[in-house]
Amino acid sequence: MKIVIITAPMKDPKSIEAVQYPVDGNKSIEYEGEVRCPINGILAKTLKKGDEVKIIYIMETSKNSNCEQNKLTFFNELKDITKDIGINISDAEVNIPFKPTKETYNTLITELTEKIKDNAEIYTDITYGSKPGILSLFCALRFVEEFRNAIVQYIVYGKAEFNNGVIENQKLYDITSLYYLFKLMGTMGAADAETATKTLKDFFAM
């Protein structure tokens, strides 16, 4: 099964425009159409007939949160642009309060890892995620790779600039290598400083 993790935005849905995201790097995953949720374009390019896809939305709740409406918009967008492929889509939520506390991120990691079954292929979009939430998300991904035999295929970030409210210079970045750097740092505890520095240099030279 393919698991897609999306950090749902809290912002006003009217401010989230559908735009075409040129890909920085791997052009084979570049989607020619316009999307509000950047990873939806990658899914439209990579999914195949019969694929089982589960979307997990990370929802940060507060009095002024618009996560629920944005989730619905993103889910309907994906169904629309993949309707001719013939995939089976389901969805789930992890609801956390908009508070950077230990309890919040315990909930995020625990519930997320419970919803990811063995041998999953994971696609992740952190375009709209909060900073502490993304750190916790990386911890959850590390857990399911280690104990559920999951494989992290893509972690993407959709960058955009705003000029008087108009989106400019949007770009989709595959930042999966940042996750693997996170993993690497966790394996260097027994290394001396010189060996660890060489390991880092080798990583960035790849």
C-alpha positions in Angstrom: 0.0 0.0 0.0 1.0 3.6 -0.7 0.7 5.9 2.3 0.6 9.6 1.6 1.1 12.0 4.6 0.0 15.5 4.1 0.2 18.4 6.6 -3.1 20.2 6.1 -2.9 24.0 6.2 -4.7 26.0 8.8 -4.8 29.1 6.6 -7.8 30.5 4.8 -8.7 28.2 1.8 -9.2 31.3 -0.4 -5.5 32.0 -0.1 -4.4 28.6 -1.4 -4.4 28.9 -5.1 -4.0 26.1 -7.7 -0.7 26.6 -9.5 1.6 24.5 -11.6 4.7 23.5 -9.7 7.9 23.0 -11.8 10.0 20.3 -10.2 13.6 21.2 -9.2 15.4 18.0 -10.3 13.5 14.9 -11.3 11.4 16.1 -14.2 9.7 12.7 -14.6 7.5 13.5 -11.6 6.6 17.0 -12.8 2.9 17.5 -13.3 1.8 19.7 -16.1 -1.5 20.8 -14.5 -2.3 23.1 -11.6 -2.8 21.8 -8.0 -3.3 23.3 -4.6 -1.6 20.3 -2.8 1.8 19.9 -4.5 2.2 16.1 -3.9 -1.1 15.5 -5.7 0.7 16.2 -8.9 3.4 13.6 -8.1 0.8 11.1 -7.4 -1.0 11.8 -10.7 2.3 11.1 -12.4 3.4 8.0 -10.5 0.3 6.0 -9.4 -0.8 3.0 -11.5 -4.1 1.3 -12.1 -5.1 -0.8 -9.0 -2.9 1.0 -6.5 -4.2 1.1 -3.0 -3.6 4.6 -1.6 -4.3 5.8 1.9 -4.0 9.6 2.6 -3.2 10.6 6.2 -3.8 14.2 6.9 -2.1 15.8 9.8 -4.7 18.3 11.2 -3.7 21.0 13.6 -6.8 22.2 15.5 -7.5 25.6 16.9 -10.4 28.1 17.0 -9.3 29.6 13.6 -8.1 26.4 11.9 -9.3 25.7 8.4 -7.6 22.3 8.2 -10.9 20.4 7.7 -12.0 22.5 4.6 -8.5 22.3 3.1 -8.3 18.6 3.6 -11.6 18.2 1.7 -10.3 20.4 -1.1 -7.0 18.5 -1.3 -8.8 15.1 -1.3 -11.3 16.0 -4.0 -8.4 17.4 -6.1 -6.6 14.1 -5.9 -9.7 12.1 -6.8 -10.3 14.4 -9.7 -6.8 14.3 -11.3 -6.4 10.5 -10.8 -10.0 9.4 -11.8 -8.7 8.0 -15.1 -6.0 5.9 -13.5 -8.2 3.6 -11.5 -6.8 3.7 -8.0 -8.5 2.9 -4.7 -8.2 5.9 -2.3 -9.0 6.0 1.4 -8.2 8.7 4.0 -7.5 9.1 7.7 -6.7 12.0 10.1 -4.3 12.6 12.9 -5.7 15.5 14.9 -3.3 17.5 17.1 -3.8 20.8 18.9 -1.8 23.8 17.6 0.6 23.7 20.5 4.3 22.8 20.5 4.1 20.6 23.5 5.5 17.1 24.4 1.9 15.8 24.6 1.0 17.1 21.1 4.0 15.4 19.4 3.5 12.2 21.4 0.0 12.1 19.9 1.3 12.8 16.4 4.0 10.2 16.5 1.9 7.5 18.2 -1.2 7.9 16.0 0.7 8.2 12.8 2.8 5.1 13.4 -0.4 3.2 14.3 -2.0 4.1 11.0 1.0 3.0 8.8 1.0 -0.7 8.2 3.9 -3.0 7.3 5.7 -2.6 4.0 4.1 0.7 3.1 5.6 3.0 0.4 5.4 6.5 1.9 4.9 9.8 0.1 5.0 13.0 2.3 4.2 16.6 1.6 5.4 19.1 4.2 4.5 22.3 2.3 2.1 23.5 4.9 3.4 21.9 8.1 4.4 23.7 11.3 8.1 23.5 12.2 7.9 21.4 15.4 5.4 19.1 13.6 7.8 18.4 10.8 10.5 17.3 13.3 8.1 14.9 14.9 7.0 13.6 11.5 10.6 12.7 10.7 10.7 10.7 14.0 7.6 8.9 13.0 9.0 8.1 9.5 12.2 6.7 11.1 10.1 4.5 13.4 8.0 2.9 10.6 11.1 2.4 8.4 12.8 0.6 11.3 9.9 -1.4 12.7 7.3 -1.7 9.9 9.6 -2.2 6.9 8.2 1.0 5.3 10.1 2.8 2.5 10.1 6.5 2.3 9.8 7.3 -1.4 9.3 11.0 -1.5 9.3 14.0 0.9 8.4 17.1 -1.0 8.1 20.8 -0.3 6.3 23.3 -2.5 7.9 26.7 -2.3 6.2 29.9 -3.5 6.9 33.6 -3.3 4.2 36.2 -3.0 4.3 39.6 -4.7 1.3 41.8 -3.6 -0.7 38.6 -3.0 0.3 37.1 -6.4 2.2 33.7 -6.4 5.5 33.8 -8.2 8.5 31.6 -8.6 6.8 28.5 -7.3 8.9 25.3 -7.3 8.5 21.8 -6.0 11.6 20.3 -4.2 12.2 16.7 -3.4 13.8 17.0 0.0 14.0 13.2 0.8 17.8 13.6 1.1 17.2 15.8 4.2 15.4 12.9 5.8 18.3 10.5 5.0 20.7 13.1 6.5 18.5 13.0 9.6 18.8 9.2 9.7 22.6 9.4 9.1 23.1 11.8 12.1 21.4 9.2 14.3 23.9 6.5 13.4 27.1 8.4 14.1 27.1 8.2 17.9 30.1 5.9 18.1 32.1 7.8 15.5 34.9 10.2 16.4 34.7 13.8 15.2 37.0 13.2 12.3 35.2 10.1 11.0 31.8 11.8 11.5 33.0 14.9 9.5 34.2 12.7 6.7 30.9 10.8 6.6 29.0 14.1 6.3 31.3 15.4 3.5 30.8 12.1 1.7 27.0 12.5 2.1 26.9 16.0 0.6 29.3 14.9 -2.3 26.8 12.3 -3.5 
